[in-house]
Amino acid sequence: MNKKAIILTVFVIMGMIILPTIYKVYKMHNDNLIRVVENEFIYQAKICYKANVCKNNVITLKELYDNGYIKDKLVNPLNKEYYGEESNVNIDNLKVSLTS
């Protein structure tokens, strides 16, 4: 009886450590995937704005596609859907609004 209680306690403690750690790593990985897409969008928007091709402070994904700054359509890495062309980035505060 005592041996079973010790083994059960060890498994419960391991579960309390392992499960939250797995969740945290999974969530951080997904956040990093989204951050990569957002940073690419911001980077290309800055280049377009500095080249005076994109005139407005709010640059849409459609502008970047049309002007050849982004060749392939941006895809949401989590659900594999294309982002809408109305997605935009504000150059002043680098706020990204991505819509699927």
C-alpha positions as CSV (number, residue, x, y, z in Angstrom):
1,M,0.0,0.0,0.0
2,N,2.7,2.5,0.9
3,K,4.7,1.7,-2.3
4,K,1.6,2.3,-4.4
5,A,1.0,5.7,-2.8
6,I,4.6,6.8,-3.4
7,I,4.5,5.7,-7.0
8,L,1.1,7.5,-7.5
9,T,2.5,10.7,-5.9
10,V,5.6,10.7,-8.1
11,F,3.4,10.4,-11.2
12,V,1.0,13.1,-10.0
13,I,4.0,15.5,-9.4
14,M,5.5,14.6,-12.8
15,G,2.2,15.3,-14.4
16,M,1.9,18.7,-12.6
17,I,5.3,19.6,-14.0
18,I,5.2,18.1,-17.5
19,L,1.8,19.1,-18.7
20,P,2.0,22.9,-18.0
21,T,5.5,22.9,-19.6
22,I,4.3,21.2,-22.7
23,Y,1.4,23.7,-23.0
24,K,3.8,26.7,-22.5
25,V,6.2,25.4,-25.1
26,Y,3.4,24.8,-27.6
27,K,1.9,28.3,-27.0
28,M,5.3,30.0,-27.3
29,H,5.9,28.1,-30.6
30,N,2.6,29.3,-32.0
31,D,3.2,32.9,-30.9
32,N,6.6,32.8,-32.6
33,L,5.1,31.5,-35.9
34,I,2.7,34.4,-35.9
35,R,5.4,36.9,-35.0
36,V,7.5,35.8,-38.0
37,V,4.7,36.6,-40.4
38,E,4.0,39.9,-38.7
39,N,7.7,40.9,-38.8
40,E,7.9,40.0,-42.5
41,F,4.8,42.2,-43.2
42,I,6.3,45.1,-41.2
43,Y,9.7,44.8,-42.9
44,Q,8.3,44.8,-46.4
45,A,5.9,47.7,-45.5
46,K,8.9,49.8,-44.2
47,I,10.8,49.2,-47.4
48,C,7.9,50.1,-49.5
49,Y,7.2,53.3,-47.4
50,K,10.9,54.4,-47.5
51,A,11.0,53.9,-51.2
52,N,8.0,56.3,-51.5
53,V,6.1,53.6,-53.4
54,C,3.6,53.3,-50.6
55,K,2.4,56.8,-49.8
56,N,0.1,56.3,-46.8
57,N,1.1,55.5,-43.2
58,V,-1.3,52.6,-43.2
59,I,-0.1,50.0,-45.8
60,T,-2.3,47.1,-46.9
61,L,-1.2,43.7,-47.9
62,K,-2.7,44.4,-51.3
63,E,-0.4,47.3,-51.9
64,L,2.6,45.1,-51.1
65,Y,1.4,42.4,-53.4
66,D,0.7,44.9,-56.2
67,N,4.0,46.6,-55.9
68,G,6.0,43.3,-55.8
69,Y,7.3,43.6,-52.2
70,I,5.7,40.4,-51.2
71,K,5.6,37.7,-53.9
72,D,3.8,34.8,-52.2
73,K,0.6,35.3,-50.3
74,L,1.0,35.5,-46.6
75,V,-0.5,32.4,-44.8
76,N,-1.6,32.0,-41.2
77,P,0.8,29.3,-40.0
78,L,-1.7,28.0,-37.5
79,N,-4.7,27.3,-39.7
80,K,-3.1,27.5,-43.2
81,E,-5.5,30.2,-44.4
82,Y,-4.4,33.1,-46.5
83,Y,-4.5,36.5,-44.9
84,G,-7.0,38.9,-46.5
85,E,-5.7,41.7,-48.7
86,E,-7.3,44.3,-46.4
87,S,-4.8,43.3,-43.7
88,N,-2.7,46.3,-42.9
89,V,0.2,47.7,-40.9
90,N,0.5,51.2,-39.4
91,I,4.1,52.5,-40.1
92,D,3.9,55.1,-37.3
93,N,3.3,52.7,-34.4
94,L,4.0,49.3,-36.2
95,K,0.6,48.0,-35.3
96,V,-0.3,45.0,-37.5
97,S,-3.9,44.0,-38.2
98,L,-4.0,40.6,-40.0
99,T,-7.4,39.3,-41.0
100,S,-8.1,35.9,-42.5
